Amino acid sequence: MPDLLAASGFPARRLRRLRRTPALRRLVAQTTLAVDDLVAPLFVADGLDAPRPVGSLPGVSQHTVDSLVVEVRRLAALGVPGVILFPLPVTGDKDATGSAALSPDGITRRAIGAVRDAVGDDLVVMADCCLDEFTDHGHCGIVDPVTGDVDNDATVELYADLAVVQASAGAHVIAPSGMMDGQVAAIRAALDSAGHAEAAVLAYAAKYASALYGPFREAADVTIAGGGNRKGYQQDPRNGREALAEVALDVAEGADMVMVKPALTYLDVVADVRALVDVPVAAYHVSGEYAMVKAAAERGWIDGPAVALEQITSVKRAGADFVLTYFAGELAEALHD
């Protein structure tokens, strides 16, 4: 019997030949990660005199408006095409309805306006449309005092108002993240009625009730009252088909783009969503995913930059058109080298 491994056309040997040199590997690579694929999440806090580092997110800070502008200019110079802003109020300004988010002179308007003034249309400014950072109970909307549940319809009305505030301040993209039923339709209608038909909507369409959000909650100064959770309105990690139904609903309501969050533990969902819809698909490589890489690298257990590149490339390979990641600046620098 002939030695199949010795045959020049044997598939295994052919594949190995195509891995032989760096140039060959680049030539036949199926997935290429570029700076254009990255969006940087940024926190900006009211009442700070200087940036405040986030302990569980090494390299990430709560910015002042001034330091936010400096960081956005740096990212734009690196070629990063977009940022998503998470404005944070002074703790004393939090209340049951998150009213500080809509304040005419509040941190939402000031942060978005400052970034747009600094970079204009050279960088896409996305605004997270949610209220958890602004509520004193830590939920994403208004809580019914009788049931203790989030009042979906009352919350959606606030999201619509907040979206108009964000678009009026200059946001190119409104990104509703609260996972309320009907939020995309309400936001789209409000934007159009207010003269902001050009503002796009990036729906957090498949957002899971994940255990990977801990560092984000430190960064955003969010604590859910009474040790509660968001399992009643975010998706169950055990479910995949549910995500596809949520995505289809958001697209039908007018979403211009959809997101899967988290990214790495839901690569199957990213791939399924990519196969389902024709609109751009984003994935959010969340705070816990970032923090685990940083912690292991700090202990010398892994090559942090190499793992970061591998992880974000895998998200794109699964089907994401772009990735929201706290590694955006680091990866942009590395990809320029």
SERO-4910 file (N, C-alpha, C, O; in steps of 0.05 Angstrom, whole numbers):
BEGIN
 pado doro    nc1    nc2    nc3   cac1   cac2   cac3    cc1    cc2    cc3    oc1    oc2    oc3
  Met    A     17    -24      0      0      0      0     18     25      0     36     26     16
  Pro    A     12     44    -17     30     68    -19     29     84      7      9     85     21
  Asp    A     51     98     12     52    115     36     38    142     29     49    159     15
  Leu    A     13    144     39     -3    167     32     10    194     41      9    214     28
  Leu    A     23    193     65     36    217     75     59    226     58     66    249     57
  Ala    A     70    207     43     93    214     25     83    225     -1     98    238    -16
  Ala    A     58    221     -7     47    231    -33     45    261    -32     35    273    -13
  Ser    A     55    274    -53     57    303    -53     30    317    -52     29    340    -43
  Gly    A      9    303    -61    -17    316    -60    -34    310    -36    -56    319    -35
  Phe    A    -23    295    -17    -39    288      6    -47    313     21    -30    330     27
  Pro    A    -73    316     28    -83    341     40    -68    350     64    -63    374     67
  Ala    A    -61    332     83    -47    341    107    -21    354    100    -13    374    112
  Arg    A     -6    342     81     19    353     73     16    380     59     31    399     63
  Arg    A     -5    382     43    -11    407     30    -16    430     50     -6    452     47
  Leu    A    -32    424     70    -38    444     90    -13    452    105     -9    476    111
  Arg    A      5    433    111     29    439    126     47    457    109     61    475    119
  Arg    A     48    452     83     65    468     65     56    497     66     73    515     65
  Leu    A     30    502     69     20    530     69     24    544     96     17    567     98
  Arg    A     35    530    115     41    542    141     71    548    144     80    558    165
  Arg    A     87    542    124    115    539    127    130    565    133    149    565    149
  Thr    A    121    588    122    135    613    127    114    634    135     90    631    129
  Pro    A    123    655    149    104    676    156     90    689    132     66    695    134
  Ala    A    104    692    110     92    704     87     70    686     75     49    695     67
  Leu    A     75    659     74     55    641     65     30    641     83      8    641     74
  Arg    A     35    643    109     13    643    128     -4    669    124    -29    668    125
  Arg    A     10    691    120     -5    716    114    -21    714     88    -44    723     86
  Leu    A     -9    702     68    -21    700     42    -47    685     42    -66    693     28
  Val    A    -48    663     58    -72    646     57    -90    650     81   -109    635     85
  Ala    A    -84    670     98   -101    674    122   -130    680    114   -135    697     97
  Gln    A   -148    667    127   -177    670    121   -188    695    135   -207    707    125
  Thr    A   -176    702    158   -186    725    173   -164    744    179   -142    735    188
  Thr    A   -168    769    175   -148    789    181   -161    810    199   -181    822    193
  Leu    A   -148    815    222   -157    835    240   -142    861    233   -118    862    231
  Ala    A   -158    883    230   -147    909    224   -156    929    244   -175    925    259
  Val    A   -143    952    245   -151    974    263   -180    982    257   -194    989    275
  Asp    A   -188    980    232   -215    987    224   -237    970    238   -260    977    237
  Asp    A   -229    948    250   -248    929    262   -253    936    292   -268    921    305
  Leu    A   -242    957    303   -241    961    331   -258    985    340   -258   1006    327
  Val    A   -272    982    362   -286   1004    375   -277   1004    405   -277    983    417
  Ala    A   -270   1028    415   -260   1030    443   -282   1039    461   -293   1061    457
  Pro    A   -289   1024    482   -307   1034    503   -292   1053    521   -270   1047    530
  Leu    A   -305   1076    528   -292   1096    544   -311   1106    566   -335   1110    560
  Phe    A   -301   1109    590   -317   1119    612   -309   1148    618   -286   1155    617
  Val    A   -330   1165    622   -324   1193    630   -342   1200    653   -367   1197    652
  Ala    A   -330   1209    675   -344   1213    700   -346   1243    707   -326   1258    704
  Asp    A   -369   1251    716   -373   1278    725   -360   1282    752   -359   1264    768
  Gly    A   -350   1306    757   -339   1313    783   -311   1305    788   -301   1308    811
  Leu    A   -297   1294    769   -269   1286    773   -250   1309    766   -255   1325    747
  Asp    A   -228   1311    781   -207   1331    774   -185   1318    757   -171   1332    743
  Ala    A   -183   1292    757   -163   1277    741   -174   1250    735   -192   1240    749
  Pro    A   -163   1236    715   -172   1209    709   -168   1191    733   -149   1193    747
  Arg    A   -187   1172    736   -186   1153    759   -183   1125    748   -202   1115    735
  Pro    A   -160   1112    752   -156   1085    742   -177   1065    754   -185   1068    777
  Val    A   -185   1046    738   -204   1025    747   -187   1001    755   -174    989    738
  Gly    A   -189    994    780   -171    973    791   -173    946    777   -153    933    772
  Ser    A   -198    938    770   -201    912    758   -198    912    727   -201    891    714
  Leu    A   -193    936    716   -189    938    687   -162    953    683   -163    977    676
  Pro    A   -140    940    686   -114    953    682   -112    967    655   -118    956    634
  Gly    A   -104    992    656   -102   1008    631   -127   1024    625   -127   1040    606
  Val    A   -148   1019    640   -174   1033    635   -179   1053    658   -173   1047    681
  Ser    A   -189   1077    651   -195   1097    671   -223   1108    668   -234   1107    646
  Gln    A   -233   1119    689   -255   1138    687   -243   1165    680   -226   1175    694
  His    A   -251   1176    657   -239   1201    647   -254   1225    657   -278   1224    664
  Thr    A   -239   1247    659   -252   1273    659   -260   1280    630   -251   1266    611
  Val    A   -276   1300    626   -282   1308    598   -257   1315    583   -254   1308    560
  Asp    A   -238   1330    596   -214   1338    583   -196   1314    576   -186   1312    554
  Ser    A   -193   1295    594   -176   1272    588   -190   1253    568   -176   1239    553
  Leu    A   -216   1253    568   -231   1238    548   -224   1248    520   -219   1232    502
  Val    A   -223   1274    517   -217   1286    491   -188   1279    482   -184   1273    459
  Val    A   -170   1279    501   -142   1271    495   -141   1242    486   -128   1236    466
  Glu    A   -156   1225    499   -155   1196    492   -169   1192    465   -159   1176    449
  Val    A   -190   1205    460   -204   1202    434   -186   1211    411   -185   1199    390
  Arg    A   -172   1233    415   -154   1243    394   -131   1223    390   -123   1218    367
  Arg    A   -122   1210    411   -101   1190    409   -111   1166    392    -97   1157    374
  Leu    A   -135   1157    399   -146   1134    384   -151   1141    355   -146   1125    337
  Ala    A   -161   1165    350   -165   1173    322   -139   1174    307   -138   1166    283
  Ala    A   -118   1183    320    -92   1184    306    -81   1157    300    -67   1153    281
  Leu    A    -89   1137    316    -81   1109    311    -99   1096    290    -93   1074    280
  Gly    A   -120   1110    282   -137   1099    261   -161   1084    271   -177   1073    255
  Val    A   -165   1083    298   -189   1070    309   -213   1085    299   -215   1109    302
  Pro    A   -232   1071    287   -255   1085    274   -278   1093    292   -294   1109    284
  Gly    A   -279   1082    317   -302   1088    333   -296   1085    363   -279   1070    371
  Val    A   -312   1100    379   -312   1097    408   -341   1095    417   -359   1105    403
  Ile    A   -346   1082    439   -372   1082    452   -369   1094    480   -352   1085    495
  Leu    A   -385   1114    486   -382   1129    510   -402   1120    532   -425   1116    527
  Phe    A   -391   1118    556   -407   1112    580   -404   1135    600   -386   1135    616
  Pro    A   -422   1154    599   -421   1177    618   -430   1168    645   -449   1152    648
  Leu    A   -417   1178    666   -423   1171    694   -429   1196    710   -413   1215    709
  Pro    A   -451   1197    725   -457   1221    741   -443   1221    767   -430   1201    775
  Val    A   -444   1244    781   -436   1245    809   -455   1227    824   -479   1227    819
  Thr    A   -445   1212    843   -461   1192    858   -486   1205    870   -508   1193    870
  Gly    A   -484   1229    880   -506   1242    892   -528   1250    873   -550   1257    881
  Asp    A   -522   1249    847   -542   1257    826   -559   1233    817   -577   1236    801
  Lys    A   -553   1209    827   -569   1186    819   -596   1186    833   -599   1194    856
  Asp    A   -616   1177    818   -643   1175    830   -658   1151    817   -646   1136    802
  Ala    A   -683   1148    824   -698   1124    816   -703   1123    786   -707   1101    775
  Thr    A   -702   1145    772   -708   1146    744   -684   1152    726   -686   1153    702
  Gly    A   -661   1156    739   -637   1163    723   -639   1190    709   -629   1193    687
  Ser    A   -652   1209    722   -658   1234    709   -633   1250    701   -634   1266    682
  Ala    A   -611   1246    714   -586   1261    708   -576   1254    680   -561   1270    668
  Ala    A   -584   1231    669   -575   1224    642   -586   1243    621   -574   1247    600
  Leu    A   -609   1255    627   -623   1272    608   -619   1302    614   -631   1319    600
  Ser    A   -603   1308    634   -599   1336    642   -588   1353    619   -570   1345    605
  Pro    A   -599   1377    615   -590   1394    593   -561   1401    594   -548   1406    573
  Asp    A   -550   1403    618   -521   1410    621   -506   1387    635   -485   1391    647
  Gly    A   -517   1362    633   -505   1340    647   -481   1328    632   -474   1337    610
  Ile    A   -470   1307    644   -446   1294    633   -451   1281    606   -433   1280    589
  Thr    A   -476   1272    600   -482   1260    574   -477   1280    552   -462   1274    533
  Arg    A   -490   1303    554   -487   1323    533   -459   1333    531   -448   1337    509
  Arg    A   -447   1339    554   -420   1351    554   -399   1333    542   -382   1342    527
  Ala    A   -400   1307    549   -380   1288    539   -383   1284    509   -363   1285    495
  Ile    A   -407   1279    500   -411   1274    471   -404   1299    456   -390   1298    435
  Gly    A   -413   1322    465   -406   1347    451   -377   1353    450   -367   1362    429
  Ala    A   -362   1348    471   -334   1353    472   -319   1335    452   -301   1344    438
  Val    A   -327   1310    451   -314   1291    432   -320   1299    403   -302   1299    387
  Arg    A   -345   1306    397   -351   1314    370   -337   1339    362   -327   1342    340
  Asp    A   -334   1358    381   -319   1383    375   -290   1376    369   -277   1390    353
  Ala    A   -279   1356    382   -251   1349    379   -245   1334    353   -225   1339    341
  Val    A   -263   1316    346   -257   1298    323   -276   1300    300   -272   1288    279
  Gly    A   -298   1314    304   -318   1317    282   -328   1291    273   -337   1274    288
  Asp    A   -326   1287    246   -335   1262    234   -312   1243    229   -316   1222    215
  Asp    A   -288   1249    239   -265   1232    233   -266   1206    249   -251   1187    243
  Leu    A   -283   1205    269   -286   1181    286   -315   1178    293   -329   1198    298
  Val    A   -325   1154    292   -354   1148    299   -358   1150    329   -345   1136    344
  Val    A   -376   1167    337   -383   1170    365   -408   1155    371   -430   1163    361
  Met    A   -406   1134    387   -429   1118    395   -436   1125    424   -418   1131    440
  Ala    A   -461   1125    430   -470   1131    458   -486   1107    468   -506   1099    457
  Asp    A   -477   1096    491   -492   1075    504   -518   1087    515   -518   1106    531
  Cys    A   -541   1076    506   -567   1086    514   -579   1068    535   -593   1049    529
  Cys    A   -573   1075    560   -583   1059    583   -583   1077    607   -573   1099    606
  Leu    A   -594   1067    629   -597   1084    653   -584   1073    678   -584   1086    699
  Asp    A   -571   1049    676   -562   1037    701   -540   1053    715   -538   1053    739
  Glu    A   -524   1068    699   -503   1084    711   -516   1108    727   -503   1119    745
  Phe    A   -541   1115    720   -553   1139    731   -575   1133    752   -585   1151    765
  Thr    A   -582   1107    756   -603   1100    775   -591   1093    802   -569   1082    804
  Asp    A   -605   1100    824   -595   1094    850   -599   1064    858   -588   1055    878
  His    A   -615   1050    842   -619   1021    847   -602   1003    829   -601    979    833
  Gly    A   -589   1015    809   -571   1000    792   -584    984    769   -570    971    754
  His    A   -610    985    767   -624    972    745   -623    990    720   -617   1014    722
  Cys    A   -630    978    697   -628    992    672   -652   1010    665   -653   1022    644
  Gly    A   -670   1012    684   -694   1029    679   -709   1034    704   -699   1031    727
  Ile    A   -735   1040    701   -752   1046    724   -762   1020    737   -771   1002    723
  Val    A   -759   1019    763   -768    995    777   -796    999    789   -801   1020    802
  Asp    A   -813    980    784   -841    981    795   -839    977    825   -828    957    834
  Pro    A   -849    996    841   -846    995    870   -861    972    882   -855    963    905
  Val    A   -881    961    868   -897    939    879   -885    912    874   -881    896    892
  Thr    A   -878    908    848   -867    881    840   -837    880    843   -826    858    846
  Gly    A   -823    903    843   -794    903    843   -781    896    816   -757    895    814
  Asp    A   -798    893    796   -788    888    769   -784    914    753   -796    934    760
  Val    A   -768    913    733   -765    936    716   -790    939    699   -800    920    687
  Asp    A   -800    964    698   -824    971    683   -815    975    654   -805    997    647
  Asn    A   -819    956    637   -809    956    609   -819    981    594   -803    996    583
  Asp    A   -845    986    594   -856   1007    577   -848   1035    587   -842   1052    571
  Ala    A   -848   1039    613   -840   1065    624   -810   1070    618   -802   1092    612
  Thr    A   -794   1049    619   -765   1051    614   -760   1058    584   -743   1074    578
  Val    A   -775   1045    567   -772   1050    538   -777   1079    531   -764   1091    514
  Glu    A   -796   1091    544   -802   1120    540   -777   1137    547   -770   1156    533
  Leu    A   -764   1130    569   -740   1145    577   -718   1140    558   -703   1158    552
  Tyr    A   -715   1115    548   -694   1110    528   -698   1127    503   -679   1138    492
  Ala    A   -723   1130    495   -728   1146    471   -720   1175    476   -708   1188    459
  Asp    A   -726   1185    500   -718   1213    507   -688   1215    508   -676   1235    498
  Leu    A   -675   1195    520   -645   1196    522   -632   1195    495   -612   1208    490
  Ala    A   -643   1179    477   -632   1177    450   -632   1204    436   -613   1211    422
  Val    A   -654   1219    440   -655   1245    427   -635   1264    440   -622   1280    426
  Val    A   -631   1262    466   -610   1278    479   -583   1272    468   -567   1290    461
  Gln    A   -577   1246    465   -551   1237    455   -547   1246    426   -525   1255    419
  Ala    A   -567   1243    409   -564   1251    381   -562   1281    379   -546   1291    363
  Ser    A   -577   1296    395   -575   1325    395   -547   1335    403   -538   1355    394
  Ala    A   -534   1320    421   -507   1327    429   -486   1320    409   -464   1330    410
  Gly    A   -494   1303    389   -475   1297    367   -468   1268    363   -451   1262    346
  Ala    A   -481   1250    378   -475   1222    374   -482   1212    346   -505   1218    337
  His    A   -464   1198    333   -470   1187    306   -488   1162    309   -505   1156    292
  Val    A   -483   1147    331   -496   1121    334   -508   1119    363   -494   1126    382
  Ile    A   -533   1111    365   -546   1107    390   -546   1077    395   -555   1061    378
  Ala    A   -536   1068    419   -533   1039    424   -549   1032    449   -538   1032    471
  Pro    A   -575   1025    445   -591   1017    468   -582    990    479   -581    970    464
  Ser    A   -576    989    505   -565    964    517   -582    952    538   -575    933    551
  Gly    A   -606    964    543   -622    955    566   -638    929    562   -648    918    581
  Met    A   -640    920    537   -655    895    531   -684    898    538   -696    878    548
  Met    A   -696    921    534   -725    925    538   -740    918    512   -730    925    491
  Asp    A   -763    906    515   -779    900    491   -788    926    478   -799    943    491
  Gly    A   -784    927    452   -793    951    437   -775    975    438   -782    996    427
  Gln    A   -751    972    450   -734    996    453   -724   1007    426   -722   1031    423
  Val    A   -718    989    407   -708    999    382   -729   1015    367   -724   1036    356
  Ala    A   -754   1004    366   -775   1018    351   -781   1045    364   -784   1065    349
  Ala    A   -781   1047    390   -786   1072    404   -764   1092    399   -769   1116    394
  Ile    A   -739   1083    400   -717   1101    395   -716   1110    366   -711   1134    361
  Arg    A   -721   1092    347   -721   1100    319   -743   1121    314   -738   1140    299
  Ala    A   -767   1117    325   -788   1136    321   -782   1163    333   -787   1184    321
  Ala    A   -770   1162    357   -763   1187    371   -742   1203    355   -744   1227    352
  Leu    A   -722   1189    346   -700   1202    331   -711   1215    305   -705   1237    299
  Asp    A   -728   1200    291   -739   1210    266   -756   1234    271   -755   1254    256
  Ser    A   -773   1233    292   -791   1255    298   -776   1280    307   -785   1303    303
  Ala    A   -752   1276    319   -737   1299    329   -717   1310    308   -701   1327    314
  Gly    A   -718   1300    284   -700   1309    263   -673   1296    262   -654   1308    251
  His    A   -671   1273    274   -645   1259    275   -647   1232    259   -637   1212    268
  Ala    A   -659   1233    236   -662   1209    220   -635   1198    211   -633   1174    204
  Glu    A   -614   1215    211   -588   1205    203   -573   1190    225   -554   1176    219
  Ala    A   -583   1191    249   -570   1177    271   -576   1147    269   -599   1139    265
  Ala    A   -555   1131    270   -559   1102    267   -564   1089    295   -558   1101    315
  Val    A   -576   1065    294   -581   1050    319   -566   1024    318   -569   1008    300
  Leu    A   -549   1020    338   -535    995    343   -548    982    366   -544    990    389
  Ala    A   -563    961    361   -578    948    382   -562    927    396   -550    909    383
  Tyr    A   -561    928    423   -550    906    439   -572    884    437   -588    881    456
  Ala    A   -573    870    415   -595    853    409   -594    826    423   -615    815    431
  Ala    A   -570    816    427   -566    790    441   -547    795    464   -523    789    463
  Lys    A   -559    806    485   -543    813    509   -550    793    532   -573    792    540
  Tyr    A   -530    779    541   -535    758    560   -531    767    589   -515    785    595
  Ala    A   -545    755    607   -542    759    636   -517    745    645   -518    724    658
  Ser    A   -494    756    638   -469    743    641   -455    749    668   -461    770    680
  Ala    A   -439    731    677   -422    736    701   -396    751    694   -380    754    712
  Leu    A   -393    759    670   -368    771    661   -369    802    661   -350    815    651
  Tyr    A   -389    814    673   -392    843    673   -381    856    699   -383    881    701
  Gly    A   -369    841    717   -361    852    743   -343    876    741   -349    897    753
  Pro    A   -321    875    726   -303    898    724   -317    922    712   -312    945    720
  Phe    A   -335    918    693   -351    941    681   -366    955    703   -367    980    704
  Arg    A   -378    939    721   -395    952    742   -377    968    761   -387    988    773
  Glu    A   -352    960    765   -334    977    781   -329   1002    765   -330   1024    777
  Ala    A   -323   1000    740   -316   1023    723   -339   1042    721   -336   1067    720
  Ala    A   -364   1031    720   -388   1048    717   -401   1055    744   -421   1069    744
  Asp    A   -389   1046    766   -399   1052    793   -428   1043    795   -445   1059    804
  Val    A   -434   1018    787   -461   1008    787   -463    984    807   -447    965    805
  Thr    A   -482    986    825   -488    964    843   -518    960    843   -533    979    847
  Ile    A   -526    935    838   -555    930    838   -565    927    867   -555    910    882
  Ala    A   -585    943    874   -595    944    901   -605    916    910   -617    902    895
  Gly    A   -599    910    935   -610    885    947   -598    860    935   -609    838    938
  Gly    A   -575    862    922   -562    839    910   -578    827    887   -576    803    882
  Gly    A   -593    844    874   -610    835    852   -594    829    827   -569    831    826
  Asn    A   -608    822    805   -595    815    780   -613    824    757   -635    835    761
  Arg    A   -604    819    733   -618    828    709   -628    804    693   -633    806    669
  Lys    A   -631    781    705   -638    757    691   -667    758    679   -673    743    661
  Gly    A   -683    777    690   -710    779    680   -712    793    653   -732    791    640
  Tyr    A   -691    809    646   -693    823    620   -669    818    602   -670    824    579
  Gln    A   -647    808    613   -625    799    596   -628    770    590   -643    756    603
  Gln    A   -613    760    570   -617    732    561   -603    711    578   -583    716    591
  Asp    A   -615    688    579   -605    665    593   -581    654    578   -584    647    555
  Pro    A   -558    652    591   -534    641    578   -538    613    566   -522    604    549
  Arg    A   -558    598    575   -563    572    565   -577    571    538   -579    550    525
  Asn    A   -586    594    528   -603    595    505   -590    608    481   -577    629    483
  Gly    A   -592    595    458   -582    606    433   -604    615    414   -602    637    403
  Arg    A   -625    600    411   -647    607    393   -660    633    402   -669    649    385
  Glu    A   -661    637    427   -673    662    438   -658    686    427   -671    707    420
  Ala    A   -632    684    424   -616    707    414   -624    713    385   -626    737    378
  Leu    A   -629    693    369   -636    697    341   -664    711    339   -668    728    322
  Ala    A   -682    703    357   -708    716    358   -706    745    365   -719    763    353
  Glu    A   -689    751    385   -685    779    394   -672    796    372   -681    818    367
  Val    A   -653    784    358   -640    798    336   -659    804    314   -660    827    303
  Ala    A   -675    785    306   -695    788    285   -715    810    292   -722    826    275
  Leu    A   -723    811    317   -742    832    326   -729    859    324   -742    878    314
  Asp    A   -704    862    332   -691    888    331   -687    898    303   -691    922    297
  Val    A   -680    880    285   -677    888    257   -704    896    246   -705    916    231
  Ala    A   -725    882    252   -751    889    242   -760    916    253   -775    930    240
  Glu    A   -751    923    277   -758    949    289   -741    972    279   -747    995    285
  Gly    A   -720    966    263   -705    988    251   -676    990    259   -663   1010    253
  Ala    A   -665    970    273   -637    971    280   -620    971    255   -624    955    236
  Asp    A   -600    988    254   -581    989    231   -559    969    235   -547    960    215
  Met    A   -553    963    260   -532    943    267   -541    928    291   -557    939    307
  Val    A   -530    905    296   -537    889    319   -512    879    333   -491    877    321
  Met    A   -515    874    359   -492    866    375   -497    840    391   -520    835    399
  Val    A   -476    825    394   -476    802    412   -457    808    435   -435    818    431
  Lys    A   -466    804    460   -450    811    484   -456    790    505   -479    785    512
  Pro    A   -434    779    517   -406    779    512   -399    766    485   -416    757    470
  Ala    A   -372    766    480   -363    756    454   -352    728    455   -363    710    442
  Leu    A   -331    723    471   -317    697    469   -334    673    477   -332    653    464
  Thr    A   -350    676    498   -366    653    506   -391    650    490   -407    632    495
  Tyr    A   -395    667    470   -419    666    453   -411    668    423   -426    679    407
  Leu    A   -388    656    416   -379    656    388   -399    641    371   -403    648    347
  Asp    A   -412    620    382   -432    606    366   -456    625    359   -467    623    337
  Val    A   -463    642    378   -485    661    373   -476    682    353   -492    689    335
  Val    A   -451    691    355   -441    710    334   -444    698    307   -453    711    288
  Ala    A   -435    673    304   -436    660    277   -465    656    268   -471    660    245
  Asp    A   -483    649    286   -511    645    279   -524    671    271   -540    672    252
  Val    A   -518    692    285   -529    719    279   -519    728    252   -534    739    236
  Arg    A   -493    724    247   -481    732    221   -496    718    198   -501    730    177
  Ala    A   -503    693    202   -517    677    181   -546    686    178   -558    682    157
  Leu    A   -557    699    199   -585    706    199   -591    732    186   -611    735    171
  Val    A   -574    752    190   -580    780    181   -560    791    162   -538    781    159
  Asp    A   -569    811    148   -551    825    128   -539    851    139   -521    862    127
  Val    A   -549    860    162   -538    885    174   -511    879    187   -506    855    193
  Pro    A   -495    899    192   -470    894    206   -474    882    234   -493    889    248
  Val    A   -456    864    241   -457    850    267   -433    858    283   -410    856    274
  Ala    A   -438    867    308   -417    874    326   -416    853    349   -436    840    353
  Ala    A   -394    851    362   -392    835    386   -376    851    407   -357    865    400
  Tyr    A   -384    849    432   -371    864    454   -354    844    470   -364    827    484
  His    A   -328    848    468   -309    833    484   -308    847    511   -296    868    514
  Val    A   -322    836    530   -330    851    554   -308    853    575   -286    841    572
  Ser    A   -314    867    596   -294    874    617   -282    849    629   -257    848    634
  Gly    A   -298    829    635   -287    804    648   -268    789    629   -248    778    638
  Glu    A   -275    789    604   -258    776    584   -230    790    582   -210    778    580
  Tyr    A   -231    817    583   -207    833    583   -191    829    608   -167    825    608
  Ala    A   -205    830    631   -191    829    657   -177    803    661   -156    802    674
  Met    A   -189    781    652   -176    755    655   -150    753    640   -130    742    650
  Val    A   -149    765    617   -124    765    601   -103    782    616    -80    773    619
  Lys    A   -111    805    626    -93    823    639    -82    810    665    -58    812    671
  Ala    A   -100    797    680    -91    784    705    -72    761    700    -51    759    714
  Ala    A    -77    744    681    -60    722    675    -33    732    664    -12    720    671
  Ala    A    -34    752    648     -9    763    637      8    776    659     33    774    658
  Glu    A     -5    789    678     10    801    700     25    781    716     46    787    728
  Arg    A     14    757    717     27    735    733     47    720    716     60    701    725
  Gly    A     50    727    691     69    714    673     59    687    663     75    672    652
  Trp    A     34    682    665     23    656    657     18    655    627     18    633    615
  Ile    A     13    678    614      7    679    585     21    703    574     30    721    588
  Asp    A     24    703    547     33    726    532      8    743    527     -7    738    508
  Gly    A      4    764    543    -20    780    542    -26    791    515    -48    787    504
  Pro    A     -8    806    502    -14    817    476    -20    796    455    -38    801    438
  Ala    A     -6    773    456    -12    752    436    -40    740    440    -54    735    421
  Val    A    -47    737    466    -74    726    472    -95    746    463   -116    738    453
  Ala    A    -91    771    469   -110    792    461   -115    791    431   -138    792    422
  Leu    A    -93    790    416    -96    789    387   -111    764    378   -127    765    360
  Glu    A   -104    742    390   -117    716    383   -147    717    389   -164    709    373
  Gln    A   -154    728    412   -182    728    420   -198    746    402   -220    738    393
  Ile    A   -189    770    397   -205    789    381   -206    779    352   -226    783    339
  Thr    A   -185    767    342   -186    756    315   -207    733    314   -220    730    294
  Ser    A   -209    717    335   -228    696    335   -257    706    334   -275    694    323
  Val    A   -261    729    347   -288    742    346   -295    750    318   -318    747    309
  Lys    A   -275    761    304   -280    769    276   -284    744    259   -301    744    241
  Arg    A   -268    723    264   -271    699    249   -299    687    252   -309    675    233
  Ala    A   -310    690    275   -337    679    280   -358    694    264   -381    684    260
  Gly    A   -352    718    254   -371    733    238   -376    761    245   -391    775    231
  Ala    A   -363    772    266   -367    799    274   -354    818    253   -332    813    244
  Asp    A   -368    839    246   -357    859    228   -339    879    243   -320    889    232
  Phe    A   -345    883    269   -327    899    286   -331    890    315   -351    878    322
  Val    A   -311    897    331   -310    887    358   -306    911    377   -287    927    374
  Leu    A   -323    912    397   -319    932    419   -301    918    439   -307    897    450
  Thr    A   -279    931    445   -259    918    463   -242    939    477   -234    959    465
  Tyr    A   -236    934    503   -218    951    518   -189    948    508   -172    963    516
  Phe    A   -184    929    491   -158    926    479   -154    943    454   -133    942    441
  Ala    A   -174    959    447   -174    973    421   -148    989    417   -135    987    397
  Gly    A   -141   1006    437   -117   1022    435    -92   1006    433    -75   1011    416
  Glu    A    -89    985    450    -65    968    449    -63    954    422    -41    953    411
  Leu    A    -85    943    413    -84    928    388    -78    947    364    -64    940    346
  Ala    A    -89    971    365    -84    990    344    -54    997    342    -43    999    321
  Glu    A    -42   1000    365    -13   1005    366      2    981    355     21    985    339
  Ala    A     -5    957    363      8    933    354      5    929    324     24    921    310
  Leu    A    -19    934    314    -24    929    285    -10    950    268     -6    945    244
  His    A     -3    972    280     13    992    265     42    985    263     56    995    245
  Asp    A     52    969    282     80    962    282     88    943    259    111    935    257
***
